Amino acid sequence: MSSVTWVRRQRALQRFWSEFRMHRAGMVGLAILLVAVVLALIAPLFIDAGVTNVVSGTRAKMAPPSIDDPLGTDESGRSVLLMIWWGSRTSLLIGFLAALLSMVIGTTFGIAAGHFRGWVGAIILRITDWFLVLPSLVTALVLAAILGGSTATIIVAIGVTSWPSTARLIRAQTLAVEARPYIERSLALGAGHWHITTRHVFPNVAPLLLASTTLEVASAIVTESTLAFLGVSANKTSWGTMLRGSYDWGAATAGAWWYILLPGLCIVLVVMAFTLCGRALESVLNPRLRTRAA
C-alpha cells in the first residue's frame, strides 16, 4: 500500500512539474529565486559580516562604479556589491520566516473558521475581520517599535499583521471541501474534528496555500524594506536599510545613483520573481484557472 501511495505521489509531482514548465514566466521567476537563494546561502563562504562594519570601508566615499568596486561605494567607503550580497541574507530570511508565520496563523484560523459552525466560527471570523481592517503596515510599525529592533521582532511584527487575507482564502476553500459527500460519510462513521481537519481538509487546501505562500513572501520582503526605510530594522544590513542609508546620507543630491538604484532593483527583482512563481503555481494548482486557460 505504501508503494502504491509513493507511486501516485511521484506521478502527481511529475504532472505538476510538466505543467509548471509550460509557464515561461514562472520558470523565469524560479530561476531568479534559485540564483538569489544560492547567492545568499554561499555568501559566508566568500565574505563575512565585517563588510557591513563602518570601519571596514577603506575606499573613497560615494565613489561611482569602477573596476575595483563594480557597484560603487556607500557613505563609509564600503562596497555596495558586498553590502547587497550580504544584505540579501537578512531580506530573504525575514521574508521567508514572516511568510511562514503568517501562513501558519492564517491556515489555523481559516480552517477553524470554516470547520466550526455556530458561535465558535463566528468569533474566529470576527477576529479575522478585526485584523483585516487594521492597517497592516502601521500595525507592524507599532509592534516592531514596541518589541524592539531585532530579526525575531520584525518577523513577528510582519507575520501577525499579514495573515487575515490568507485566513479568508483558506476558510472559503474549507467550506468548499467540507461540502463534499465523503466528509459527510466520515462524520457518519464517527470521525472527529481533528481527523476531518488534518486528514481531509488540510491536504485539499495545501496546494492553494503553497501558491499563496510564494506571494506572501514577496509581500513580506516589501514590508521589511518599508519598515527599514522608516527606521524600524533588525539592526542588520538588508536591502531596506541600504535604502534608508542612501536617504539619510543624501545619495540623491550627491548623485550617487548606484546607492539608491541597485538595492531597489534587487527588491523589485526578487519580489517580481516570487510573484511570477506564485501566479504560475495558482494556474497549475487551481482547477478553475486551469479550466479557464484550457
SEBAMAR-978732 format. One record per atom (N, C-alpha, C): residue in one letter; chain; x, y, z. Coordinates in steps of 0.02 Angstrom, whole numbers, plus 50000, padded with zeros to 5 digits. Layout:
% SEBAMAR-978732
a,A,X,Y,Z $
...
% end
This chain:
% SEBAMAR-978732
m,A,50042,49940,50000 $
m,A,50000,50000,50000 $
m,A,50044,50063,50000 $
s,A,50097,50062,50039 $
s,A,50141,50119,50041 $
s,A,50175,50131,49974 $
s,A,50193,50076,49939 $
s,A,50224,50083,49874 $
s,A,50176,50113,49823 $
v,A,50113,50094,49827 $
v,A,50063,50122,49782 $
v,A,50054,50197,49795 $
t,A,50052,50215,49858 $
t,A,50046,50286,49876 $
t,A,50106,50325,49851 $
w,A,50166,50297,49858 $
w,A,50226,50331,49836 $
w,A,50226,50341,49760 $
v,A,50203,50290,49724 $
v,A,50200,50295,49651 $
v,A,50150,50350,49630 $
r,A,50094,50353,49664 $
r,A,50044,50404,49649 $
r,A,50071,50474,49661 $
r,A,50105,50482,49717 $
r,A,50134,50548,49733 $
r,A,50188,50567,49683 $
q,A,50227,50518,49663 $
q,A,50280,50532,49614 $
q,A,50250,50553,49547 $
r,A,50197,50519,49526 $
r,A,50164,50538,49464 $
r,A,50132,50607,49469 $
a,A,50104,50622,49527 $
a,A,50073,50688,49537 $
a,A,50126,50743,49533 $
l,A,50185,50731,49562 $
l,A,50239,50780,49558 $
l,A,50263,50788,49486 $
q,A,50266,50734,49450 $
q,A,50287,50738,49380 $
q,A,50237,50778,49338 $
r,A,50173,50767,49351 $
r,A,50121,50805,49315 $
r,A,50126,50879,49333 $
f,A,50136,50892,49398 $
f,A,50142,50961,49420 $
f,A,50202,50996,49386 $
w,A,50259,50963,49384 $
w,A,50318,50993,49355 $
w,A,50311,51003,49280 $
s,A,50279,50955,49247 $
s,A,50269,50963,49174 $
s,A,50223,51020,49158 $
e,A,50172,51032,49200 $
e,A,50126,51088,49189 $
e,A,50159,51154,49208 $
f,A,50199,51152,49262 $
f,A,50233,51214,49283 $
f,A,50283,51237,49230 $
r,A,50317,51190,49199 $
r,A,50367,51208,49148 $
r,A,50336,51242,49087 $
m,A,50270,51234,49078 $
m,A,50236,51266,49022 $
m,A,50229,51341,49032 $
h,A,50238,51364,49094 $
h,A,50231,51435,49109 $
h,A,50301,51466,49108 $
r,A,50316,51501,49055 $
r,A,50382,51531,49047 $
r,A,50396,51583,49101 $
a,A,50346,51623,49117 $
a,A,50356,51674,49168 $
a,A,50372,51642,49235 $
g,A,50338,51587,49251 $
g,A,50352,51552,49313 $
g,A,50422,51523,49315 $
m,A,50445,51497,49259 $
m,A,50513,51469,49256 $
m,A,50565,51524,49263 $
v,A,50552,51582,49233 $
v,A,50598,51639,49241 $
v,A,50601,51660,49314 $
g,A,50543,51664,49347 $
g,A,50541,51682,49417 $
g,A,50577,51631,49460 $
l,A,50568,51566,49444 $
l,A,50601,51513,49483 $
l,A,50677,51518,49474 $
a,A,50700,51531,49414 $
a,A,50772,51538,49402 $
a,A,50802,51596,49442 $
i,A,50766,51652,49443 $
i,A,50790,51710,49481 $
i,A,50793,51694,49556 $
l,A,50742,51660,49581 $
l,A,50741,51642,49652 $
l,A,50796,51594,49670 $
l,A,50809,51545,49628 $
l,A,50862,51497,49642 $
l,A,50930,51533,49645 $
v,A,50941,51579,49598 $
v,A,51004,51616,49599 $
v,A,51010,51658,49663 $
a,A,50955,51692,49681 $
a,A,50956,51735,49741 $
a,A,50968,51695,49804 $
v,A,50933,51639,49811 $
v,A,50940,51597,49871 $
v,A,51010,51566,49875 $
v,A,51035,51542,49819 $
v,A,51102,51511,49819 $
v,A,51155,51563,49838 $
l,A,51150,51623,49808 $
l,A,51198,51675,49825 $
l,A,51195,51694,49899 $
a,A,51134,51697,49926 $
a,A,51127,51714,49997 $
a,A,51157,51659,50041 $
l,A,51150,51596,50021 $
l,A,51175,51541,50062 $
l,A,51251,51536,50060 $
i,A,51280,51551,50002 $
i,A,51353,51543,49996 $
i,A,51390,51607,50014 $
a,A,51355,51659,50032 $
a,A,51388,51723,50049 $
a,A,51441,51715,50103 $
p,A,51428,51678,50158 $
p,A,51479,51672,50210 $
p,A,51543,51637,50187 $
l,A,51539,51601,50132 $
l,A,51598,51567,50107 $
l,A,51648,51615,50074 $
f,A,51624,51673,50053 $
f,A,51666,51720,50016 $
f,A,51676,51786,50053 $
i,A,51626,51805,50093 $
i,A,51631,51867,50131 $
i,A,51607,51854,50202 $
d,A,51620,51901,50247 $
d,A,51596,51894,50315 $
d,A,51556,51956,50335 $
a,A,51528,51954,50395 $
a,A,51486,52009,50418 $
a,A,51525,52073,50427 $
g,A,51592,52069,50427 $
g,A,51633,52129,50435 $
g,A,51626,52179,50379 $
v,A,51600,52156,50321 $
v,A,51593,52202,50264 $
v,A,51540,52255,50279 $
t,A,51496,52242,50328 $
t,A,51444,52290,50345 $
t,A,51466,52339,50399 $
n,A,51525,52328,50427 $
n,A,51550,52372,50480 $
n,A,51576,52437,50449 $
v,A,51558,52492,50479 $
v,A,51576,52557,50451 $
v,A,51652,52568,50451 $
v,A,51687,52534,50496 $
v,A,51760,52543,50498 $
v,A,51795,52501,50445 $
s,A,51757,52458,50410 $
s,A,51788,52416,50359 $
s,A,51794,52453,50292 $
g,A,51761,52510,50286 $
g,A,51764,52548,50224 $
g,A,51830,52586,50218 $
t,A,51870,52565,50171 $
t,A,51935,52596,50161 $
t,A,51941,52634,50095 $
r,A,51888,52632,50056 $
r,A,51891,52665,49991 $
r,A,51858,52733,49994 $
a,A,51858,52768,49938 $
a,A,51828,52834,49935 $
a,A,51753,52831,49949 $
k,A,51727,52882,49982 $
k,A,51656,52883,49997 $
k,A,51615,52902,49936 $
m,A,51558,52869,49928 $
m,A,51512,52882,49872 $
m,A,51549,52879,49805 $
a,A,51595,52832,49799 $
a,A,51632,52826,49736 $
a,A,51589,52789,49685 $
p,A,51589,52811,49622 $
p,A,51548,52779,49570 $
p,A,51576,52710,49553 $
p,A,51538,52670,49517 $
p,A,51562,52603,49497 $
p,A,51628,52606,49460 $
s,A,51672,52559,49476 $
s,A,51738,52556,49445 $
s,A,51759,52483,49441 $
i,A,51820,52472,49418 $
i,A,51845,52404,49413 $
i,A,51853,52374,49483 $
d,A,51878,52413,49530 $
d,A,51887,52388,49598 $
d,A,51821,52379,49634 $
d,A,51774,52424,49623 $
d,A,51708,52420,49654 $
d,A,51655,52423,49599 $
p,A,51635,52366,49573 $
p,A,51589,52365,49515 $
p,A,51523,52401,49526 $
l,A,51500,52404,49589 $
l,A,51436,52438,49604 $
l,A,51446,52500,49647 $
g,A,51508,52525,49650 $
g,A,51521,52586,49687 $
g,A,51527,52575,49762 $
t,A,51530,52630,49799 $
t,A,51536,52627,49872 $
t,A,51482,52669,49905 $
d,A,51475,52661,49971 $
d,A,51424,52699,50007 $
d,A,51456,52757,50045 $
e,A,51420,52785,50094 $
e,A,51445,52844,50130 $
e,A,51506,52830,50173 $
s,A,51519,52765,50188 $
s,A,51576,52747,50230 $
s,A,51633,52716,50190 $
g,A,51626,52715,50124 $
g,A,51677,52684,50082 $
g,A,51672,52609,50078 $
r,A,51614,52581,50097 $
r,A,51604,52509,50092 $
r,A,51578,52491,50023 $
s,A,51594,52431,50001 $
s,A,51573,52407,49935 $
s,A,51498,52396,49934 $
v,A,51464,52428,49888 $
v,A,51391,52418,49882 $
v,A,51376,52346,49859 $
l,A,51419,52318,49818 $
l,A,51409,52249,49795 $
l,A,51409,52200,49854 $
l,A,51459,52206,49897 $
l,A,51463,52162,49955 $
l,A,51406,52174,50004 $
m,A,51387,52238,50011 $
m,A,51331,52254,50055 $
m,A,51266,52222,50030 $
i,A,51254,52227,49964 $
i,A,51194,52197,49935 $
i,A,51195,52122,49943 $
w,A,51254,52093,49931 $
w,A,51260,52020,49936 $
w,A,51246,51997,50007 $
w,A,51277,52029,50056 $
w,A,51266,52009,50125 $
w,A,51195,52027,50149 $
g,A,51170,52083,50126 $
g,A,51103,52104,50146 $
g,A,51048,52059,50120 $
s,A,51061,52022,50066 $
s,A,51011,51976,50039 $
s,A,50993,51922,50091 $
r,A,51041,51904,50134 $
r,A,51028,51854,50185 $
r,A,50973,51877,50233 $
t,A,50978,51939,50255 $
t,A,50929,51966,50302 $
t,A,50861,51974,50269 $
s,A,50860,52003,50209 $
s,A,50797,52016,50174 $
s,A,50760,51951,50159 $
l,A,50795,51901,50133 $
l,A,50764,51838,50117 $
l,A,50744,51799,50179 $
l,A,50786,51801,50231 $
l,A,50769,51765,50292 $
l,A,50705,51793,50323 $
i,A,50702,51858,50330 $
i,A,50641,51889,50359 $
i,A,50581,51875,50314 $
g,A,50590,51879,50248 $
g,A,50535,51867,50203 $
g,A,50507,51796,50210 $
f,A,50551,51747,50210 $
f,A,50529,51677,50215 $
f,A,50497,51662,50282 $
l,A,50529,51681,50337 $
l,A,50504,51664,50403 $
l,A,50440,51703,50420 $
a,A,50436,51766,50400 $
a,A,50375,51804,50412 $
a,A,50316,51775,50373 $
a,A,50329,51755,50311 $
a,A,50277,51724,50271 $
a,A,50256,51657,50301 $
l,A,50304,51619,50326 $
l,A,50288,51555,50358 $
l,A,50244,51565,50420 $
l,A,50262,51614,50461 $
l,A,50221,51628,50520 $
l,A,50151,51651,50500 $
s,A,50147,51692,50450 $
s,A,50082,51716,50426 $
s,A,50040,51659,50399 $
m,A,50072,51612,50363 $
m,A,50035,51555,50336 $
m,A,50010,51509,50391 $
v,A,50051,51498,50443 $
v,A,50030,51454,50498 $
v,A,49969,51484,50534 $
i,A,49974,51548,50550 $
i,A,49917,51581,50584 $
i,A,49856,51583,50539 $
g,A,49865,51603,50477 $
g,A,49809,51609,50431 $
g,A,49776,51542,50417 $
t,A,49816,51489,50409 $
t,A,49788,51423,50396 $
t,A,49750,51397,50456 $
t,A,49777,51407,50516 $
t,A,49743,51384,50576 $
t,A,49676,51419,50585 $
f,A,49676,51485,50580 $
f,A,49614,51522,50588 $
f,A,49566,51508,50530 $
g,A,49591,51501,50470 $
g,A,49548,51489,50412 $
g,A,49513,51422,50415 $
i,A,49550,51369,50431 $
i,A,49519,51303,50437 $
i,A,49470,51301,50495 $
a,A,49489,51332,50551 $
a,A,49444,51333,50609 $
a,A,49380,51371,50594 $
a,A,49386,51428,50560 $
a,A,49327,51468,50544 $
a,A,49281,51433,50495 $
g,A,49310,51393,50450 $
g,A,49268,51357,50402 $
g,A,49240,51292,50429 $
h,A,49276,51261,50476 $
h,A,49254,51196,50502 $
h,A,49203,51203,50557 $
f,A,49217,51247,50606 $
f,A,49171,51254,50662 $
f,A,49115,51302,50645 $
r,A,49055,51282,50659 $
r,A,48997,51324,50645 $
r,A,48971,51353,50710 $
g,A,48920,51395,50704 $
g,A,48891,51424,50764 $
g,A,48933,51480,50792 $
w,A,48931,51488,50858 $
w,A,48964,51545,50890 $
w,A,49040,51540,50887 $
v,A,49067,51479,50886 $
v,A,49139,51471,50882 $
v,A,49166,51498,50816 $
g,A,49135,51477,50762 $
g,A,49157,51502,50697 $
g,A,49145,51576,50689 $
a,A,49091,51601,50719 $
a,A,49076,51672,50714 $
a,A,49129,51714,50750 $
i,A,49151,51691,50809 $
i,A,49202,51728,50846 $
i,A,49268,51728,50808 $
i,A,49288,51671,50781 $
i,A,49350,51667,50743 $
i,A,49347,51713,50682 $
l,A,49289,51714,50650 $
l,A,49282,51757,50590 $
l,A,49284,51830,50608 $
r,A,49255,51849,50665 $
r,A,49257,51919,50687 $
r,A,49328,51940,50704 $
i,A,49366,51895,50735 $
i,A,49436,51911,50750 $
i,A,49475,51922,50685 $
t,A,49462,51880,50636 $
t,A,49495,51887,50571 $
t,A,49476,51953,50538 $
d,A,49413,51970,50541 $
d,A,49390,52033,50511 $
d,A,49421,52093,50547 $
w,A,49429,52088,50613 $
w,A,49459,52143,50651 $
w,A,49531,52155,50629 $
f,A,49569,52101,50621 $
f,A,49638,52108,50598 $
f,A,49640,52131,50525 $
l,A,49589,52111,50487 $
l,A,49588,52128,50416 $
l,A,49580,52203,50404 $
v,A,49541,52237,50447 $
v,A,49530,52308,50437 $
v,A,49586,52351,50466 $
l,A,49630,52321,50506 $
l,A,49686,52359,50533 $
l,A,49736,52373,50477 $
p,A,49764,52433,50475 $
p,A,49817,52448,50426 $
p,A,49879,52407,50444 $
s,A,49895,52358,50403 $
s,A,49947,52310,50421 $
s,A,50016,52343,50428 $
l,A,50032,52391,50384 $
l,A,50097,52422,50388 $
l,A,50104,52463,50452 $
v,A,50053,52501,50469 $
v,A,50055,52542,50530 $
v,A,50058,52498,50591 $
t,A,50018,52444,50591 $
t,A,50019,52398,50648 $
t,A,50087,52364,50656 $
a,A,50116,52343,50600 $
a,A,50182,52312,50603 $
a,A,50234,52362,50627 $
l,A,50228,52424,50606 $
l,A,50274,52476,50628 $
l,A,50270,52487,50703 $
v,A,50209,52489,50730 $
v,A,50200,52499,50801 $
v,A,50226,52439,50840 $
l,A,50210,52378,50817 $
l,A,50233,52318,50852 $
l,A,50309,52313,50853 $
a,A,50340,52327,50795 $
a,A,50413,52324,50792 $
a,A,50445,52376,50837 $
a,A,50414,52435,50840 $
a,A,50441,52488,50883 $
a,A,50434,52470,50957 $
i,A,50379,52437,50975 $
i,A,50367,52418,51045 $
i,A,50412,52359,51065 $
l,A,50417,52309,51022 $
l,A,50454,52248,51038 $
l,A,50530,52258,51033 $
g,A,50551,52310,50997 $
g,A,50623,52322,50990 $
g,A,50649,52297,50923 $
g,A,50706,52322,50904 $
g,A,50733,52306,50839 $
g,A,50776,52243,50840 $
s,A,50750,52189,50814 $
s,A,50788,52127,50806 $
s,A,50755,52087,50750 $
t,A,50790,52037,50726 $
t,A,50763,51997,50671 $
t,A,50698,51963,50692 $
a,A,50697,51935,50753 $
a,A,50638,51899,50777 $
a,A,50577,51946,50783 $
t,A,50587,52006,50809 $
t,A,50531,52052,50818 $
t,A,50504,52076,50751 $
i,A,50548,52087,50702 $
i,A,50524,52107,50636 $
i,A,50483,52051,50604 $
i,A,50506,51989,50612 $
i,A,50470,51932,50585 $
i,A,50401,51927,50617 $
v,A,50399,51934,50683 $
v,A,50335,51930,50719 $
v,A,50289,51987,50698 $
a,A,50317,52047,50693 $
a,A,50276,52106,50676 $
a,A,50244,52098,50607 $
i,A,50281,52071,50560 $
i,A,50255,52061,50492 $
i,A,50206,52002,50491 $
g,A,50226,51947,50525 $
g,A,50185,51887,50522 $
g,A,50117,51894,50554 $
v,A,50112,51928,50611 $
v,A,50048,51933,50647 $
v,A,50002,51986,50617 $
t,A,50026,52024,50568 $
t,A,49984,52075,50537 $
t,A,49965,52059,50465 $
s,A,49991,52004,50438 $
s,A,49978,51990,50367 $
s,A,49940,51925,50355 $
w,A,49914,51894,50408 $
w,A,49881,51829,50400 $
w,A,49807,51833,50383 $
p,A,49769,51887,50395 $
p,A,49697,51885,50384 $
p,A,49675,51867,50313 $
s,A,49709,51893,50262 $
s,A,49689,51877,50194 $
s,A,49697,51803,50180 $
t,A,49750,51772,50207 $
t,A,49759,51700,50199 $
t,A,49704,51662,50235 $
a,A,49685,51685,50294 $
a,A,49632,51651,50331 $
a,A,49566,51653,50293 $
r,A,49551,51710,50262 $
r,A,49490,51715,50223 $
r,A,49491,51666,50164 $
l,A,49548,51662,50131 $
l,A,49556,51618,50073 $
l,A,49549,51545,50094 $
i,A,49581,51526,50147 $
i,A,49579,51457,50171 $
i,A,49509,51439,50197 $
r,A,49476,51487,50228 $
r,A,49408,51474,50252 $
r,A,49361,51458,50194 $
a,A,49365,51497,50141 $
a,A,49322,51484,50083 $
a,A,49336,51415,50053 $
q,A,49399,51396,50050 $
q,A,49416,51330,50024 $
q,A,49393,51275,50071 $
t,A,49397,51288,50136 $
t,A,49375,51238,50185 $
t,A,49300,51226,50179 $
l,A,49262,51279,50171 $
l,A,49189,51271,50162 $
l,A,49173,51229,50100 $
a,A,49211,51241,50047 $
a,A,49200,51202,49985 $
a,A,49218,51129,49995 $
v,A,49272,51115,50031 $
v,A,49293,51045,50043 $
v,A,49243,51009,50087 $
e,A,49220,51041,50140 $
e,A,49175,51008,50187 $
e,A,49105,50999,50159 $
a,A,49090,51028,50102 $
a,A,49026,51017,50069 $
a,A,49025,50953,50027 $
r,A,49082,50920,50022 $
r,A,49087,50860,49981 $
r,A,49059,50799,50018 $
p,A,49034,50751,49980 $
p,A,48999,50693,50012 $
p,A,49044,50652,50058 $
y,A,49108,50643,50042 $
y,A,49149,50600,50083 $
y,A,49160,50629,50153 $
i,A,49152,50694,50161 $
i,A,49156,50724,50228 $
i,A,49096,50702,50269 $
e,A,49038,50701,50238 $
e,A,48978,50677,50273 $
e,A,48985,50604,50293 $
r,A,49014,50564,50249 $
r,A,49023,50494,50266 $
r,A,49072,50485,50324 $
s,A,49125,50526,50325 $
s,A,49172,50523,50380 $
s,A,49139,50542,50446 $
l,A,49097,50593,50444 $
l,A,49062,50613,50505 $
l,A,49013,50559,50528 $
a,A,48980,50526,50480 $
a,A,48933,50473,50498 $
a,A,48970,50413,50529 $
l,A,49032,50403,50509 $
l,A,49071,50348,50537 $
l,A,49105,50365,50603 $
g,A,49094,50426,50627 $
g,A,49119,50446,50692 $
g,A,49184,50484,50691 $
a,A,49204,50511,50634 $
a,A,49267,50550,50631 $
a,A,49260,50614,50671 $
g,A,49313,50631,50708 $
g,A,49312,50690,50749 $
g,A,49338,50751,50712 $
h,A,49341,50807,50747 $
h,A,49363,50870,50717 $
h,A,49436,50865,50693 $
w,A,49479,50836,50734 $
w,A,49549,50831,50716 $
w,A,49559,50789,50653 $
h,A,49523,50734,50649 $
h,A,49529,50690,50590 $
h,A,49504,50725,50527 $
i,A,49449,50760,50532 $
i,A,49421,50794,50473 $
i,A,49467,50849,50449 $
t,A,49492,50889,50495 $
t,A,49532,50947,50475 $
t,A,49602,50928,50451 $
t,A,49631,50876,50482 $
t,A,49700,50858,50464 $
t,A,49705,50807,50408 $
r,A,49657,50762,50404 $
r,A,49661,50709,50354 $
r,A,49622,50724,50291 $
h,A,49574,50770,50294 $
h,A,49533,50784,50235 $
h,A,49538,50857,50212 $
v,A,49531,50904,50259 $
v,A,49530,50974,50240 $
v,A,49599,51000,50221 $
f,A,49647,50991,50267 $
f,A,49713,51020,50254 $
f,A,49745,50995,50190 $
p,A,49745,50930,50174 $
p,A,49775,50908,50110 $
p,A,49743,50940,50049 $
n,A,49680,50959,50054 $
n,A,49646,50989,49997 $
n,A,49658,51064,49991 $
v,A,49675,51096,50046 $
v,A,49690,51168,50043 $
v,A,49765,51180,50035 $
a,A,49806,51129,50044 $
a,A,49879,51137,50041 $
a,A,49903,51164,49974 $
p,A,49878,51140,49916 $
p,A,49901,51169,49853 $
p,A,49888,51244,49847 $
l,A,49829,51265,49868 $
l,A,49812,51336,49867 $
l,A,49857,51375,49915 $
l,A,49872,51344,49971 $
l,A,49915,51375,50021 $
l,A,49986,51384,49994 $
l,A,50010,51336,49956 $
l,A,50077,51341,49927 $
l,A,50082,51401,49880 $
a,A,50033,51409,49837 $
a,A,50033,51466,49791 $
a,A,50028,51532,49829 $
s,A,49987,51532,49882 $
s,A,49979,51594,49920 $
s,A,50043,51611,49959 $
t,A,50081,51560,49979 $
t,A,50141,51572,50018 $
t,A,50193,51610,49977 $
t,A,50201,51591,49914 $
t,A,50251,51625,49872 $
t,A,50234,51699,49864 $
l,A,50170,51714,49858 $
l,A,50150,51785,49854 $
l,A,50160,51820,49921 $
e,A,50150,51783,49975 $
e,A,50158,51813,50041 $
e,A,50231,51829,50056 $
v,A,50277,51788,50031 $
v,A,50348,51802,50041 $
v,A,50366,51868,50008 $
a,A,50341,51878,49947 $
a,A,50354,51941,49912 $
a,A,50328,52000,49952 $
s,A,50268,51994,49979 $
s,A,50239,52048,50019 $
s,A,50279,52060,50083 $
a,A,50305,52007,50114 $
a,A,50345,52014,50175 $
a,A,50411,52050,50161 $
i,A,50441,52035,50104 $
i,A,50504,52069,50087 $
i,A,50492,52144,50076 $
v,A,50438,52161,50043 $
v,A,50422,52231,50033 $
v,A,50408,52265,50100 $
t,A,50371,52231,50144 $
t,A,50355,52260,50209 $
t,A,50418,52271,50250 $
e,A,50464,52221,50249 $
e,A,50527,52229,50286 $
e,A,50567,52288,50260 $
s,A,50570,52295,50194 $
s,A,50606,52351,50165 $
s,A,50574,52418,50184 $
t,A,50508,52419,50185 $
t,A,50472,52480,50203 $
t,A,50485,52498,50276 $
l,A,50481,52448,50320 $
l,A,50494,52460,50391 $
l,A,50566,52485,50402 $
a,A,50613,52454,50366 $
a,A,50683,52475,50373 $
a,A,50692,52547,50348 $
f,A,50659,52564,50294 $
f,A,50664,52632,50268 $
f,A,50634,52683,50316 $
l,A,50583,52661,50353 $
l,A,50550,52705,50402 $
l,A,50588,52708,50467 $
g,A,50642,52670,50473 $
g,A,50684,52674,50533 $
g,A,50677,52616,50581 $
v,A,50634,52567,50565 $
v,A,50625,52509,50609 $
v,A,50656,52449,50574 $
s,A,50715,52429,50595 $
s,A,50751,52374,50562 $
s,A,50774,52323,50613 $
a,A,50804,52270,50587 $
a,A,50829,52216,50630 $
a,A,50901,52229,50652 $
n,A,50925,52291,50644 $
n,A,50994,52309,50661 $
n,A,51045,52267,50623 $
k,A,51025,52245,50564 $
k,A,51069,52208,50520 $
k,A,51062,52237,50450 $
t,A,51114,52229,50410 $
t,A,51111,52256,50342 $
t,A,51061,52217,50300 $
s,A,51017,52253,50268 $
s,A,50969,52224,50221 $
s,A,50960,52274,50165 $
w,A,50923,52253,50115 $
w,A,50911,52299,50059 $
w,A,50873,52360,50082 $
g,A,50827,52351,50130 $
g,A,50789,52408,50156 $
g,A,50832,52457,50195 $
t,A,50878,52431,50237 $
t,A,50922,52476,50274 $
t,A,50970,52513,50228 $
m,A,50989,52482,50172 $
m,A,51032,52516,50124 $
m,A,50995,52575,50092 $
l,A,50931,52566,50077 $
l,A,50892,52621,50050 $
l,A,50885,52677,50102 $
r,A,50877,52657,50165 $
r,A,50872,52707,50218 $
r,A,50938,52745,50224 $
g,A,50994,52709,50220 $
g,A,51059,52741,50224 $
g,A,51070,52789,50166 $
s,A,51049,52770,50107 $
s,A,51057,52815,50049 $
s,A,51016,52878,50057 $
y,A,50958,52872,50091 $
y,A,50916,52931,50103 $
y,A,50947,52976,50157 $
d,A,50971,52945,50211 $
d,A,50999,52983,50266 $
d,A,51061,53022,50245 $
w,A,51101,52993,50202 $
w,A,51164,53024,50182 $
w,A,51160,53063,50117 $
g,A,51098,53074,50093 $
g,A,51088,53117,50036 $
g,A,51119,53091,49971 $
a,A,51110,53026,49958 $
a,A,51138,52997,49898 $
a,A,51107,53028,49835 $
a,A,51043,53046,49840 $
a,A,51010,53075,49781 $
a,A,51040,53143,49763 $
t,A,51050,53186,49813 $
t,A,51078,53252,49799 $
t,A,51152,53248,49782 $
a,A,51186,53195,49806 $
a,A,51257,53187,49790 $
a,A,51268,53154,49723 $
g,A,51214,53132,49691 $
g,A,51220,53099,49625 $
g,A,51242,53027,49629 $
a,A,51239,52997,49689 $
a,A,51259,52927,49697 $
a,A,51200,52881,49680 $
w,A,51183,52879,49616 $
w,A,51125,52840,49593 $
w,A,51132,52766,49608 $
w,A,51194,52740,49607 $
w,A,51205,52669,49618 $
w,A,51185,52647,49689 $
y,A,51191,52693,49736 $
y,A,51175,52678,49806 $
y,A,51099,52673,49816 $
i,A,51062,52706,49774 $
i,A,50989,52706,49779 $
i,A,50959,52653,49733 $
l,A,50982,52652,49671 $
l,A,50951,52611,49619 $
l,A,50962,52536,49630 $
l,A,51023,52516,49647 $
l,A,51039,52445,49648 $
l,A,51003,52407,49704 $
p,A,51002,52430,49766 $
p,A,50962,52394,49817 $
p,A,50888,52391,49798 $
g,A,50862,52447,49770 $
g,A,50792,52447,49748 $
g,A,50779,52397,49693 $
l,A,50826,52391,49646 $
l,A,50818,52342,49592 $
l,A,50818,52271,49619 $
c,A,50859,52258,49669 $
c,A,50860,52191,49699 $
c,A,50792,52174,49730 $
i,A,50762,52222,49765 $
i,A,50696,52211,49795 $
i,A,50645,52198,49740 $
v,A,50645,52240,49689 $
v,A,50596,52233,49635 $
v,A,50605,52166,49600 $
l,A,50667,52146,49587 $
l,A,50681,52084,49550 $
l,A,50658,52023,49589 $
v,A,50674,52020,49654 $
v,A,50655,51962,49694 $
v,A,50579,51960,49704 $
v,A,50548,52017,49717 $
v,A,50476,52020,49726 $
v,A,50441,51999,49661 $
m,A,50466,52023,49605 $
m,A,50437,52003,49541 $
m,A,50444,51928,49530 $
a,A,50502,51899,49549 $
a,A,50513,51827,49541 $
a,A,50463,51787,49583 $
f,A,50453,51807,49645 $
f,A,50404,51773,49688 $
f,A,50334,51779,49658 $
t,A,50317,51838,49632 $
t,A,50251,51848,49603 $
t,A,50241,51805,49542 $
l,A,50291,51800,49499 $
l,A,50286,51758,49439 $
l,A,50277,51685,49458 $
c,A,50315,51662,49508 $
c,A,50308,51593,49531 $
c,A,50239,51581,49562 $
g,A,50216,51629,49601 $
g,A,50151,51622,49633 $
g,A,50095,51618,49583 $
r,A,50097,51661,49532 $
r,A,50044,51659,49481 $
r,A,50046,51594,49442 $
a,A,50107,51570,49427 $
a,A,50113,51507,49392 $
a,A,50086,51449,49434 $
l,A,50102,51449,49498 $
l,A,50077,51397,49543 $
l,A,50001,51399,49547 $
e,A,49973,51459,49550 $
e,A,49900,51465,49552 $
e,A,49867,51435,49491 $
s,A,49895,51449,49433 $
s,A,49865,51424,49371 $
s,A,49873,51348,49365 $
v,A,49925,51320,49396 $
v,A,49935,51247,49393 $
v,A,49893,51211,49445 $
l,A,49890,51239,49506 $
l,A,49858,51204,49562 $
l,A,49784,51219,49569 $
n,A,49762,51275,49541 $
n,A,49692,51294,49546 $
n,A,49653,51265,49487 $
p,A,49608,51218,49499 $
p,A,49571,51187,49443 $
p,A,49530,51237,49403 $
r,A,49504,51288,49435 $
r,A,49463,51338,49398 $
r,A,49506,51376,49349 $
l,A,49566,51396,49370 $
l,A,49610,51433,49324 $
l,A,49634,51387,49268 $
r,A,49645,51322,49283 $
r,A,49665,51276,49231 $
r,A,49610,51269,49180 $
t,A,49548,51267,49203 $
t,A,49492,51260,49157 $
t,A,49485,51320,49113 $
r,A,49494,51381,49141 $
r,A,49489,51442,49101 $
r,A,49544,51446,49049 $
a,A,49606,51426,49072 $
a,A,49662,51428,49024 $
a,A,49652,51380,48967 $
a,A,49620,51322,48982 $
a,A,49607,51274,48929 $
a,A,49554,51299,48882 $
% end
